[in-house]
Amino acid sequence: MEDKRKVPRRIAQTVLNSLKGGVVPRIGLPYIAVGRKNEIEALLHDVEIISEGGASFRFIVGRYGSGKSFLLQTIRNYVMDRGFIVADADLSPERRLQGTRGQGLATYRELIGNLATKTRPEGGALTLVLDRWISGVQSQAMADSGLSPDDPALTPVVDRKIHEVTSSLSEMVYGFEFARLISAYYHAYIEGDDDRKSAVTRWFRAEYSTKTEAKKELGVNIIITDDNWYEYLKLFAAFFRMAGYTGLILMIDELVNIYKIPQSLTRQNNYEKILTMYNDTLQGKAHYLGIIMGATPQTVEDRRRGVFSYEALRSRLAEGKFSRPGVRDMLAPIIRLEPLTAEEMLVLTEKLADMHASLYGYPRRLTADDLAAFIKLEFSRIGADSNITPREVIRDFIELLDLMYQHPDLQMQSIIDSEEFAYAKSEAISDKAADDFLEFEI
């Protein structure tokens, strides 16, 4: 995953600004990727299965700042390069998997709004995908029939090809109405009826609040609701495959917002929705669909409020007797993120130092010894072996780079000896213990 090419300035600026702000950049990840080899390989194995018509479900579990979002974004970029459509959403008090006030539907709308492809990575790709599908069907019909685009005889040929797609969707749950709407969008497209195209798109985005309104405008007596929205994502996964894409990957982060729900029954209803998704992927009821959920350890393991409070999920997801830190089963449903090692963080700081120097046009001042001293300080804090996160180290390091760039007379040691960095030294263990902890050569 490593990329040794010179980093374009636009990408370098975005990467450094994002990391300093504590968020994961959407671009440039290959330039700073370190570690996570086993986790990435496990997820890419899932991708291969999905591309062949299977389905997968994974939890990515790690503390805040441990690299969950980084891993998700890395996989997101990878699968889009390989023809997948990706939909991502962060859960919140207003967005859940199930709710009494439309919170599940709000999550669906967020996912559909964030549909992204390689050519539309920022999201909002629904109409692009629909239009590309129609254009592809027309091109295939012309190639098969030898007819020209303006030949009236082409229309029934295209209609037959559209019917082949919609008839296979009709066999799925809610597939009949979904297929009718796909067909309606096609006819609105070729007839230049922008209002009807817009109406169909609104329906797919779950913007109709009543069946009466949908019936009046589109002739369908069903709408997407808080209870059935996941079924439509399965339909979209199948349709996207027919439209020429490899499959659909759903990425749902911040599962902690379900853990925080005060009402036990509401939490259980949300966990039941997770169970439905999980069972579907394992039992072959979903195709060309991958689901990845991000969570903290407490969100999953707490037997009182977490995912494991729902016995049907705990019995399926609980780790076996033989896995332990350093020896994890990467084929299990839960991928637990191990902390990045000091060696891996050293490699990352070197990449960031080179990127910063290239962006601002100065010779890199920090030597390998300097970088090792910085990492030694960060990892020497009491409890660092279990509590330090990449986010904390990266933010400190980019601040250090910025200060040294803006004040060329400053040396790294004078900065880390200052009051601003004194807290790290005051909490540090002895140099000998730190040296024992950091067993890498400079």
C-alpha positions as CSV (number, residue, x, y, z in Angstrom):
1,M,0.0,0.0,0.0
2,E,3.0,2.3,0.3
3,D,3.5,5.0,-2.3
4,K,7.0,6.4,-2.7
5,R,6.1,9.0,-5.4
6,K,6.4,12.7,-4.7
7,V,3.2,13.9,-3.0
8,P,1.4,16.5,-5.0
9,R,1.1,19.8,-3.0
10,R,-2.7,19.8,-3.0
11,I,-2.8,16.3,-1.5
12,A,0.0,17.1,1.0
13,Q,-1.9,20.1,2.2
14,T,-5.1,18.2,2.6
15,V,-3.4,15.3,4.4
16,L,-1.5,17.5,6.9
17,N,-4.4,19.8,7.6
18,S,-6.8,16.8,8.2
19,L,-4.4,15.0,10.5
20,K,-3.6,18.0,12.5
21,G,-7.3,18.6,12.9
22,G,-7.8,15.0,14.2
23,V,-9.7,13.7,11.1
24,V,-8.9,11.2,8.4
25,P,-8.2,12.7,5.0
26,R,-10.3,11.4,2.1
27,I,-7.3,11.5,-0.3
28,G,-3.6,10.8,-0.1
29,L,-3.8,7.8,2.3
30,P,-1.4,5.6,0.3
31,Y,1.3,8.1,1.0
32,I,1.1,7.7,4.7
33,A,-0.2,4.2,5.2
34,V,1.8,2.1,7.7
35,G,0.9,-1.1,9.5
36,R,-2.5,-2.7,9.4
37,K,-1.3,-5.2,6.8
38,N,-3.2,-8.2,8.3
39,E,-6.4,-6.2,8.7
40,I,-6.3,-4.9,5.2
41,E,-5.6,-8.3,3.7
42,A,-8.6,-9.7,5.7
43,L,-10.9,-7.1,4.4
44,L,-9.6,-7.4,0.8
45,H,-10.4,-11.1,1.0
46,D,-14.0,-10.2,1.8
47,V,-13.9,-7.9,-1.3
48,E,-13.0,-10.8,-3.5
49,I,-15.9,-12.9,-2.1
50,I,-18.4,-10.0,-2.6
51,S,-17.2,-9.4,-6.2
52,E,-18.1,-13.1,-6.9
53,G,-21.7,-12.7,-5.6
54,G,-21.2,-13.3,-1.9
55,A,-21.7,-10.9,1.0
56,S,-19.7,-10.1,4.2
57,F,-20.2,-8.4,7.5
58,R,-17.3,-7.1,9.7
59,F,-16.9,-5.0,12.8
60,I,-13.8,-2.9,13.0
61,V,-13.2,-2.4,16.8
62,G,-10.7,0.0,18.3
63,R,-10.4,2.9,20.7
64,Y,-11.0,6.5,19.7
65,G,-8.0,7.6,17.6
66,S,-6.7,4.1,17.1
67,G,-7.1,4.2,13.3
68,K,-10.6,2.8,12.7
69,S,-11.6,5.7,10.4
70,F,-8.2,5.5,8.7
71,L,-8.6,1.8,7.9
72,L,-12.2,2.4,6.7
73,Q,-11.1,5.2,4.4
74,T,-8.2,3.1,3.1
75,I,-10.6,0.3,2.2
76,R,-13.1,2.8,0.7
77,N,-10.5,4.1,-1.7
78,Y,-9.3,0.6,-2.6
79,V,-12.8,-0.8,-3.4
80,M,-13.8,2.3,-5.5
81,D,-10.7,1.8,-7.6
82,R,-12.0,-1.7,-8.3
83,G,-15.5,-0.7,-9.4
84,F,-17.4,-0.9,-6.2
85,I,-20.0,1.7,-5.1
86,V,-19.5,2.8,-1.5
87,A,-22.0,4.3,0.9
88,D,-20.9,5.6,4.3
89,A,-22.6,7.1,7.3
90,D,-21.8,8.0,10.8
91,L,-24.5,7.1,13.4
92,S,-25.7,9.9,15.7
93,P,-28.6,10.6,18.0
94,E,-30.6,11.4,14.9
95,R,-29.3,8.5,12.8
96,R,-29.7,5.0,14.0
97,L,-30.5,1.6,12.5
98,Q,-34.0,1.6,13.9
99,G,-36.1,4.3,15.7
100,T,-39.5,5.5,16.5
101,R,-39.0,8.9,14.9
102,G,-37.4,7.9,11.6
103,Q,-33.9,7.6,12.8
104,G,-33.3,4.4,10.7
105,L,-34.6,6.2,7.6
106,A,-32.3,9.1,8.4
107,T,-29.4,6.6,8.2
108,Y,-30.7,5.3,4.9
109,R,-30.9,8.8,3.5
110,E,-27.4,9.5,4.6
111,L,-26.1,6.3,2.9
112,I,-27.9,7.1,-0.3
113,G,-26.8,10.7,-0.3
114,N,-23.2,9.5,0.2
115,L,-23.2,6.9,-2.6
116,A,-19.7,7.3,-4.1
117,T,-17.9,5.9,-7.2
118,K,-14.4,6.2,-8.5
119,T,-15.5,9.1,-10.7
120,R,-17.7,10.7,-8.0
121,P,-15.8,9.9,-4.8
122,E,-17.4,12.8,-2.9
123,G,-20.8,11.1,-3.0
124,G,-24.1,12.0,-4.6
125,A,-23.6,9.5,-7.3
126,L,-27.2,8.0,-7.5
127,T,-28.3,9.8,-10.7
128,L,-24.9,9.3,-12.3
129,V,-25.2,5.6,-11.7
130,L,-28.7,5.4,-13.1
131,D,-27.9,7.5,-16.2
132,R,-24.7,5.4,-16.8
133,W,-26.8,2.2,-16.6
134,I,-29.3,3.5,-19.2
135,S,-26.5,4.6,-21.5
136,G,-24.8,1.2,-21.2
137,V,-28.0,-0.6,-22.0
138,Q,-28.6,1.5,-25.1
139,S,-25.0,1.0,-26.3
140,Q,-25.3,-2.8,-25.8
141,A,-28.6,-2.9,-27.6
142,M,-27.1,-1.0,-30.6
143,A,-24.1,-3.3,-30.6
144,D,-26.4,-6.4,-30.6
145,S,-28.9,-5.2,-33.1
146,G,-26.8,-3.1,-35.4
147,L,-29.4,-0.3,-35.2
148,S,-28.6,3.4,-35.0
149,P,-29.5,5.6,-32.1
150,D,-32.3,7.4,-34.0
151,D,-33.8,4.2,-35.3
152,P,-37.3,3.7,-33.8
153,A,-36.8,0.0,-33.8
154,L,-34.1,0.4,-31.2
155,T,-36.6,1.3,-28.4
156,P,-38.2,-2.2,-28.1
157,V,-34.8,-3.8,-28.2
158,V,-33.7,-1.6,-25.2
159,D,-37.1,-2.3,-23.5
160,R,-36.4,-6.0,-23.6
161,K,-32.9,-5.5,-22.1
162,I,-34.4,-3.3,-19.4
163,H,-37.0,-6.0,-18.7
164,E,-34.3,-8.6,-18.2
165,V,-32.8,-6.5,-15.4
166,T,-36.1,-5.6,-13.8
167,S,-37.5,-9.1,-13.9
168,S,-34.6,-10.5,-11.9
169,L,-35.0,-7.8,-9.3
170,S,-38.7,-8.6,-9.1
171,E,-37.9,-11.9,-7.4
172,M,-36.4,-10.2,-4.4
173,V,-38.3,-8.7,-1.4
174,Y,-39.9,-5.4,-2.5
175,G,-38.3,-6.0,-5.8
176,F,-41.4,-5.7,-7.9
177,E,-42.1,-2.0,-7.1
178,F,-38.3,-1.3,-7.2
179,A,-38.1,-2.8,-10.7
180,R,-41.2,-0.7,-11.8
181,L,-39.4,2.5,-10.6
182,I,-36.2,1.5,-12.4
183,S,-38.2,1.1,-15.6
184,A,-40.0,4.4,-15.0
185,Y,-36.7,6.2,-14.6
186,Y,-35.5,4.7,-17.9
187,H,-38.6,5.8,-19.8
188,A,-38.4,9.3,-18.3
189,Y,-34.8,9.4,-19.4
190,I,-35.4,8.5,-23.0
191,E,-38.5,10.8,-23.2
192,G,-36.7,13.7,-21.6
193,D,-39.2,13.9,-18.8
194,D,-37.0,15.6,-16.1
195,D,-39.9,15.9,-13.6
196,R,-40.6,12.2,-13.6
197,K,-36.9,11.4,-13.4
198,S,-36.7,13.7,-10.4
199,A,-39.8,12.0,-8.8
200,V,-38.2,8.6,-9.1
201,T,-34.9,9.8,-7.7
202,R,-36.9,11.3,-4.8
203,W,-38.5,8.0,-4.1
204,F,-35.1,6.2,-4.1
205,R,-33.8,8.8,-1.6
206,A,-36.8,8.1,0.7
207,E,-38.2,11.6,0.4
208,Y,-41.8,10.5,0.0
209,S,-43.5,10.6,3.4
210,T,-46.8,9.0,2.5
211,K,-47.9,6.2,0.2
212,T,-50.7,8.4,-1.1
213,E,-48.1,10.9,-2.4
214,A,-46.1,8.2,-4.0
215,K,-49.2,6.6,-5.6
216,K,-50.3,9.9,-7.0
217,E,-46.9,10.9,-8.6
218,L,-45.4,7.5,-9.5
219,G,-48.2,4.9,-9.4
220,V,-46.5,2.8,-6.7
221,N,-48.3,2.0,-3.4
222,I,-45.2,1.6,-1.3
223,I,-42.5,3.9,0.2
224,I,-39.2,3.3,2.0
225,T,-39.7,3.3,5.7
226,D,-37.8,2.9,9.0
227,D,-38.6,-0.8,9.0
228,N,-37.8,-1.8,5.4
229,W,-34.9,0.5,4.3
230,Y,-32.2,-2.2,4.6
231,E,-34.1,-4.4,2.1
232,Y,-33.8,-1.7,-0.4
233,L,-30.0,-1.5,0.1
234,K,-29.9,-5.2,-0.8
235,L,-31.9,-4.4,-4.0
236,F,-29.5,-1.6,-4.8
237,A,-26.5,-4.0,-4.4
238,A,-28.1,-6.4,-7.0
239,F,-29.0,-3.5,-9.3
240,F,-25.6,-1.9,-9.1
241,R,-24.0,-5.2,-10.2
242,M,-26.3,-5.3,-13.2
243,A,-25.4,-1.7,-14.0
244,G,-21.8,-2.7,-14.4
245,Y,-20.4,-2.1,-11.0
246,T,-18.7,-4.7,-8.9
247,G,-21.0,-4.4,-5.8
248,L,-22.0,-2.2,-2.9
249,I,-20.0,-1.6,0.3
250,L,-21.8,-0.1,3.3
251,M,-19.6,1.6,5.9
252,I,-21.4,2.5,9.1
253,D,-19.3,4.2,11.8
254,E,-19.9,5.5,15.4
255,L,-21.8,2.5,16.6
256,V,-21.3,4.1,20.0
257,N,-24.4,6.2,19.4
258,I,-26.5,3.0,19.8
259,Y,-24.6,2.1,22.9
260,K,-25.5,5.6,24.3
261,I,-29.3,5.1,23.8
262,P,-30.8,5.2,27.3
263,Q,-33.9,3.1,26.5
264,S,-33.1,-0.6,26.7
265,L,-35.9,-1.6,24.3
266,T,-34.7,0.9,21.6
267,R,-31.1,-0.4,21.9
268,Q,-32.3,-4.0,21.6
269,N,-34.3,-3.1,18.4
270,N,-31.1,-1.6,16.9
271,Y,-29.1,-4.7,17.8
272,E,-31.8,-6.8,16.2
273,K,-31.4,-4.9,13.0
274,I,-27.6,-5.6,13.1
275,L,-28.5,-9.3,13.7
276,T,-30.7,-9.3,10.6
277,M,-27.9,-7.8,8.5
278,Y,-25.4,-10.2,9.9
279,N,-27.5,-13.3,9.3
280,D,-28.4,-12.2,5.7
281,T,-24.7,-11.9,4.8
282,L,-23.8,-15.3,6.3
283,Q,-26.9,-17.2,5.0
284,G,-26.7,-16.1,1.4
285,K,-29.7,-13.8,1.5
286,A,-27.6,-10.8,0.3
287,H,-25.4,-10.7,-2.8
288,Y,-22.7,-8.3,-3.9
289,L,-23.0,-6.6,-0.6
290,G,-20.4,-5.8,2.1
291,I,-21.2,-4.3,5.5
292,I,-18.5,-2.8,7.7
293,M,-19.3,-1.2,11.1
294,G,-16.9,0.8,13.3
295,A,-17.1,0.6,17.1
296,T,-15.2,1.0,20.3
297,P,-14.4,-2.1,22.4
298,Q,-16.9,-1.0,25.1
299,T,-19.6,-0.5,22.5
300,V,-19.2,-4.1,21.5
301,E,-18.3,-5.9,24.7
302,D,-20.4,-4.3,27.4
303,R,-22.8,-7.0,28.5
304,R,-25.2,-4.4,29.9
305,R,-25.6,-1.9,27.1
306,G,-23.3,-3.0,24.2
307,V,-23.7,-5.3,21.3
308,F,-23.0,-8.2,23.6
309,S,-26.0,-7.3,25.7
310,Y,-28.0,-8.9,22.8
311,E,-27.4,-12.6,23.4
312,A,-28.1,-13.7,19.8
313,L,-25.2,-11.4,18.7
314,R,-22.9,-12.2,21.6
315,S,-23.1,-15.9,20.9
316,R,-22.3,-15.3,17.2
317,L,-19.5,-12.7,17.6
318,A,-17.7,-13.5,20.9
319,E,-14.0,-14.3,20.4
320,G,-12.9,-17.9,20.6
321,K,-10.7,-19.4,23.3
322,F,-7.5,-19.2,21.4
323,S,-7.3,-15.6,20.1
324,R,-5.3,-13.1,22.1
325,P,-3.5,-9.8,21.6
326,G,-0.9,-10.4,18.9
327,V,-2.6,-13.5,17.7
328,R,-6.0,-12.5,16.4
329,D,-8.3,-14.4,14.1
330,M,-8.6,-12.1,11.1
331,L,-11.3,-14.3,9.6
332,A,-13.6,-13.7,12.6
333,P,-16.5,-11.2,12.3
334,I,-14.8,-8.7,14.6
335,I,-11.4,-7.3,13.6
336,R,-9.8,-5.8,16.7
337,L,-7.2,-3.1,15.9
338,E,-4.0,-3.7,17.8
339,P,-2.0,-0.5,18.7
340,L,0.5,0.6,16.1
341,T,4.0,-0.3,17.3
342,A,6.7,2.3,18.0
343,E,8.5,1.2,14.9
344,E,5.5,1.8,12.7
345,M,4.9,5.2,14.2
346,L,8.6,6.0,13.5
347,V,8.0,5.2,9.8
348,L,4.9,7.3,9.8
349,T,6.7,10.4,11.3
350,E,9.4,10.0,8.6
351,K,6.7,10.1,5.9
352,L,5.0,13.1,7.5
353,A,8.4,15.0,7.9
354,D,9.2,14.4,4.2
355,M,5.7,15.5,3.2
356,H,5.8,18.7,5.3
357,A,9.3,19.6,4.0
358,S,8.2,19.1,0.4
359,L,5.0,21.1,0.8
360,Y,6.7,24.1,2.3
361,G,9.9,23.9,0.3
362,Y,12.7,23.4,2.9
363,P,15.3,20.7,3.5
364,R,14.1,18.3,6.1
365,R,15.6,19.3,9.4
366,L,14.7,16.3,11.6
367,T,17.1,13.5,11.5
368,A,16.4,9.8,12.2
369,D,17.7,10.4,15.7
370,D,15.3,13.3,16.2
371,L,12.4,11.2,15.0
372,A,13.3,8.4,17.3
373,A,13.7,10.8,20.3
374,F,10.2,12.2,19.6
375,I,8.6,8.7,19.4
376,K,10.5,7.7,22.5
377,L,9.0,10.7,24.4
378,E,5.5,9.9,23.2
379,F,5.7,6.2,24.0
380,S,7.4,6.9,27.4
381,R,4.3,8.3,29.0
382,I,2.8,6.2,31.8
383,G,0.2,3.9,30.3
384,A,1.3,4.6,26.7
385,D,1.6,0.9,26.0
386,S,-2.2,0.6,26.3
387,N,-3.6,4.2,26.0
388,I,-1.6,6.1,23.4
389,T,-3.3,6.4,20.0
390,P,-1.9,7.3,16.5
391,R,-4.1,10.4,16.5
392,E,-2.4,11.9,19.6
393,V,1.1,11.2,18.3
394,I,0.3,12.5,14.8
395,R,-1.2,15.7,16.1
396,D,1.7,16.4,18.4
397,F,4.2,15.7,15.6
398,I,2.6,17.9,13.0
399,E,2.4,20.7,15.5
400,L,6.1,20.2,16.1
401,L,6.8,20.4,12.3
402,D,4.7,23.6,12.0
403,L,6.5,25.3,14.9
404,M,10.0,24.4,13.6
405,Y,9.0,25.6,10.1
406,Q,7.7,29.0,11.4
407,H,10.6,29.4,13.8
408,P,13.7,28.2,12.0
409,D,15.9,29.1,15.0
410,L,14.1,26.6,17.2
411,Q,15.6,23.1,17.7
412,M,13.4,20.1,18.4
413,Q,14.8,19.5,21.8
414,S,14.0,23.1,22.9
415,I,10.4,22.7,21.9
416,I,9.9,19.4,23.7
417,D,11.6,20.8,26.7
418,S,9.2,23.7,26.8
419,E,6.2,24.0,29.2
420,E,3.8,23.1,26.4
421,F,5.5,19.6,26.1
422,A,6.4,19.4,29.8
423,Y,3.3,17.2,30.6
424,A,4.8,14.5,28.5
425,K,8.1,14.5,30.3
426,S,6.5,14.8,33.7
427,E,4.5,11.6,33.0
428,A,7.4,9.8,31.4
429,I,8.9,6.7,32.8
430,S,12.6,6.3,33.3
431,D,14.9,6.5,30.3
432,K,16.0,2.9,30.9
433,A,12.4,1.6,30.9
434,A,11.7,3.7,27.8
435,D,14.7,2.2,26.1
436,D,13.5,-1.3,27.0
437,F,10.0,-0.5,25.6
438,L,11.4,0.9,22.3
439,E,13.4,-2.0,21.0
440,F,14.2,-0.6,17.6
441,E,17.5,0.6,16.1
442,I,18.1,4.1,14.8
